[in-house]
Amino acid sequence: MAKKKQLSNTAVIALMFALAIVIGSILLSLPIASANKTATPYIDALFTATTSICVTGLVTVTTAFHWSLFGKIVILILIQIGGLGIVTVMSAFYLGIKKRASLSTAMLLGDVFNAPTRSGIQSFLWRVLKYTGVSELIFFLAYLPVFIKDFGPKGIWVSLFHSISTFCNAGIDIIGGDSLIPYNNNAWLCIVTMIEIICGGIGFIFMIEISDKIKARVKDGQKKRLSLHARLVIFSTIALILIGAVLFLVFEFNNEKTIGTMSTPQKILNALFESVTLRTAGFATFSQAGLTEQSALLTHILMFIGGSPTGTAGGIKTVTAAVLVLSAIFSVVNSDDLVIAKKRIRITVIKKAVCITIIALLIVFISIFVGLEVTDASYKTIAFEVISALGTVGLSMDYTASLNLAGKILIIICMFIGRIGPFSLLVIFSRQNSSSENQYPEEEVIIG
């Protein structure tokens, strides 16, 4: 019965996202949503609604020029809903009226945040909303000096849009048609954007735990150790960013199609930005089409991993990757248990990480095969597009606008799976099944 209820919650969440996409696509297909007041082809409206609610960032039309103010507001609302999660937003409205969460609402929220217990989930929801609102306000103010200087009073709107899009790791901008390429030498904008990407993608549970630890230290002088989850998030995030930045710098240092013509400080800044944005923000400070083969492979890996659990980013998540790597290391040294900082990680968690990764890889391979069949793109290009969509990254090798109808449908499906799939897998495997009463004998099989 529990399993049936759990799968039902997953289906409800998926249907709610699908419904939001349909409503958004209908609104964006209206003449009032386009800058020239003509109806947008429905496939492009559907693509834009999907990329917005799935906080991906791939676009078939230029956001800054194609959409009217009404269209951009619809896109921004979809981004905010997608970043927080539609269940989170609807539950907030429900609680604003009812003041108390029903059991079904608590169950849904617990599945959204992958919480081990439903206790305190209502308080947790309000803290998530507060953290999101305060963060977006702070970064909105940080963007104002740059965008008001370049756009005048319109810079207020640009700053607001950019703040929400960045925190939600959407990667959609209204600056122009070249993402952040015009600002690749603006250290302030790049650094602020990187910090906000990390704040949005590092996970609500992690940030709330950090907040609690700081409050306890200030109020009572208590120095409590971070949970194993938090330490894995910190370690994996820092490691991936630094390793990615160093490798990008090495691979692209003399590549004139990307950062080769920049000064050394600018090269370092843009290599670091590239490593951060691939996790899964989607803003670009140079064209991805010119990446070397080595860098292209590196982008696939970073996009596939994505951000941290319960954040606004996609991918299989940093902690999943960390658990897999550590499990492999411990297996090599013939250790039966995965023990980190004197804490043993349950075998069910390791199994969950393996399942999520294998299923995600299968989806990637199948999607690439289909993409090669229905489009005229090269393997390098379609692989980048597919993994970017499934990882809800939003970067492209300048190919998204060239997709044919079948290609657009494929990427729409990939974006939806990227936003729903990994999360749904977490929900499906989040609870241990009761042990079977029948105990079967063990038998060895040979692997490797």
Residue pairs with C-beta under 8 A, 6 or more apart in sequence:
2 431
3 431
3 433
5 107
6 111
6 427
6 428
6 430
6 431
7 428
9 107
9 108
9 111
9 427
10 111
10 424
10 427
10 428
12 108
13 86
13 87
13 108
13 111
13 112
13 420
13 423
13 424
13 427
14 420
14 424
16 86
16 87
16 90
17 53
17 54
17 82
17 86
17 416
17 419
17 420
18 416
20 49
20 53
20 78
20 81
20 82
20 86
21 46
21 49
21 50
21 53
21 54
21 416
22 49
24 48
24 49
24 52
24 53
24 74
24 78
25 42
25 45
25 46
25 48
25 49
25 50
26 45
27 33
27 49
27 74
28 40
28 45
28 48
28 49
28 67
28 71
28 74
28 75
29 39
29 40
29 41
29 42
29 45
29 46
30 39
31 37
31 38
31 39
32 68
32 70
32 71
33 40
33 45
33 67
33 68
33 70
33 71
33 74
34 40
34 66
34 67
34 68
34 71
35 65
35 66
35 67
35 68
35 71
37 68
40 48
40 61
40 66
43 60
43 405
43 408
43 409
44 60
44 61
44 408
46 412
47 58
47 59
47 60
47 408
47 411
47 412
48 59
48 60
48 61
48 63
48 67
48 75
49 78
50 56
50 412
50 415
50 416
51 57
51 58
51 59
51 170
51 172
51 394
51 415
52 75
52 78
52 79
52 82
52 170
52 172
53 78
53 79
53 81
53 82
53 86
53 419
54 82
54 314
54 392
54 415
54 416
54 418
54 419
55 79
55 82
55 83
55 168
55 169
55 170
55 171
55 312
55 314
55 392
55 419
56 170
56 171
56 282
56 314
56 388
56 389
56 392
56 393
56 394
56 415
56 418
56 419
57 170
57 171
57 172
57 281
57 282
57 283
57 392
57 393
57 394
57 395
58 282
58 385
58 388
58 389
58 394
58 396
58 400
58 411
58 415
59 172
59 400
59 401
60 400
60 401
60 403
60 408
61 67
61 401
62 176
62 177
63 72
63 75
63 172
63 173
63 174
64 173
64 174
64 175
64 176
64 177
65 176
65 177
67 75
72 161
72 174
75 172
76 160
76 161
76 164
76 165
79 164
79 165
79 168
79 170
79 172
80 89
80 164
80 168
81 89
82 168
82 170
82 419
83 132
83 164
83 167
83 168
83 169
83 170
83 200
83 312
84 128
84 129
84 132
84 168
84 312
85 112
87 108
87 109
87 111
87 112
88 109
88 112
88 125
88 128
88 129
91 101
91 105
91 108
91 109
91 125
92 125
92 126
92 129
94 101
94 105
95 101
95 105
95 122
95 125
100 122
101 109
101 121
101 122
106 118
106 121
106 122
107 118
109 115
109 118
109 121
109 122
109 124
109 125
110 117
110 118
110 121
111 427
111 430
112 423
113 121
113 124
113 128
113 204
113 205
113 310
114 309
114 310
114 426
114 427
114 430
115 121
115 124
115 205
124 208
127 204
127 208
127 211
128 204
128 208
131 204
131 207
131 208
131 211
132 167
135 167
135 196
135 199
135 200
136 163
136 164
136 167
137 163
139 163
139 166
139 167
139 192
139 195
139 196
139 199
140 159
140 160
140 163
141 159
142 192
143 158
143 159
143 162
143 163
143 189
143 192
144 155
144 156
144 159
145 188
146 155
146 159
146 183
146 186
146 188
146 189
147 155
147 156
147 158
147 159
147 162
148 155
148 156
148 159
149 155
151 158
157 174
158 174
158 175
161 173
161 174
162 173
162 174
162 175
162 193
163 196
164 170
165 171
165 172
165 173
166 193
166 196
166 197
166 200
166 281
166 283
167 196
167 199
167 200
167 312
168 200
168 312
169 197
169 200
169 201
169 280
169 281
169 282
169 307
169 311
169 312
169 313
169 314
169 392
170 281
170 282
170 394
171 179
171 277
171 280
171 281
171 282
171 283
171 393
171 394
171 395
172 282
172 394
173 179
173 180
173 283
175 182
176 182
179 283
179 284
179 285
180 189
180 190
180 193
180 283
180 284
180 285
181 284
181 285
181 286
181 287
183 189
183 190
183 285
184 190
184 262
184 266
184 269
184 270
184 273
184 285
184 286
185 262
185 266
185 269
187 269
190 269
190 270
190 273
190 285
191 269
193 273
193 281
193 283
194 272
194 273
194 276
194 277
197 276
197 277
197 279
197 281
197 283
198 237
198 276
199 207
200 307
200 311
200 312
200 313
201 279
201 280
201 281
201 306
201 307
201 308
201 311
201 312
201 313
202 233
202 237
202 307
202 308
202 311
203 233
203 307
203 308
203 309
203 310
203 311
204 310
204 311
205 229
205 309
205 310
206 229
206 230
206 233
206 308
206 310
206 311
209 226
209 227
209 229
209 230
210 226
210 230
213 224
213 226
216 222
216 224
217 223
217 224
226 234
228 340
228 341
228 343
228 345
229 309
229 319
231 340
231 341
232 318
232 319
232 322
232 323
232 340
233 308
233 309
233 318
233 319
235 322
236 308
236 318
236 319
236 321
236 322
237 308
237 318
240 275
240 279
240 302
240 305
240 318
241 272
241 275
241 276
241 279
242 275
243 275
244 274
244 275
244 278
244 298
244 302
245 268
245 271
245 272
245 274
245 275
246 271
247 294
247 295
247 298
248 271
248 274
248 275
248 295
248 298
249 267
249 268
249 271
251 292
251 294
251 295
251 298
252 258
252 259
252 260
252 267
252 271
252 291
252 292
252 295
253 259
253 260
253 267
254 260
255 290
255 291
255 292
257 287
257 289
257 290
257 291
258 286
258 287
258 290
258 291
258 292
258 295
259 266
259 267
259 270
259 271
259 286
262 270
270 285
270 286
273 283
273 285
274 285
274 286
275 302
277 283
277 284
277 285
277 393
277 395
278 299
278 302
278 303
278 393
278 395
279 302
279 303
279 305
279 306
279 307
279 313
279 315
279 393
280 303
280 306
280 307
280 313
280 314
280 315
280 391
280 392
280 393
280 394
281 313
281 393
281 394
282 388
282 393
282 394
282 395
283 394
284 395
287 398
288 299
288 384
288 395
288 396
288 397
288 398
289 397
289 398
289 399
291 299
291 397
293 380
296 380
296 384
299 384
299 387
299 395
300 383
300 384
300 387
303 315
303 387
303 388
303 391
303 393
303 395
304 315
304 316
304 360
304 364
304 387
304 390
304 391
305 315
305 316
305 317
305 318
305 320
305 321
306 313
306 314
306 315
306 316
306 317
306 318
306 391
306 392
306 393
306 422
307 313
307 314
307 315
307 317
307 318
308 317
308 318
308 319
309 317
309 318
309 319
309 320
309 426
313 392
314 390
314 391
314 392
314 393
314 418
314 419
314 422
315 391
315 392
315 393
315 422
316 356
316 357
316 360
316 422
317 422
320 353
320 356
320 357
321 357
323 338
323 345
323 349
323 350
323 353
324 350
324 353
324 354
324 357
326 338
326 340
326 345
327 338
327 350
327 353
330 337
330 338
330 339
337 344
338 344
338 345
338 350
339 345
348 432
351 429
352 426
352 429
352 430
355 425
355 429
356 422
356 425
356 426
356 429
359 421
359 425
360 390
360 421
360 422
360 425
363 390
363 414
363 417
363 421
364 386
364 387
364 390
367 386
367 389
367 390
367 410
367 413
367 414
368 379
368 382
368 383
368 386
370 410
371 377
371 382
371 383
371 385
371 386
371 407
371 410
372 379
372 382
374 404
374 406
374 407
374 410
375 382
375 403
375 404
375 406
375 407
375 410
376 404
377 385
377 399
377 402
377 407
380 397
381 397
381 399
382 399
384 395
384 396
384 397
384 399
385 396
385 397
385 399
385 400
385 403
385 411
386 410
386 411
386 414
387 393
388 394
388 395
388 396
389 411
389 414
389 415
389 418
390 414
390 415
390 417
390 418
390 421
391 418
392 415
392 418
392 419
400 411
403 411
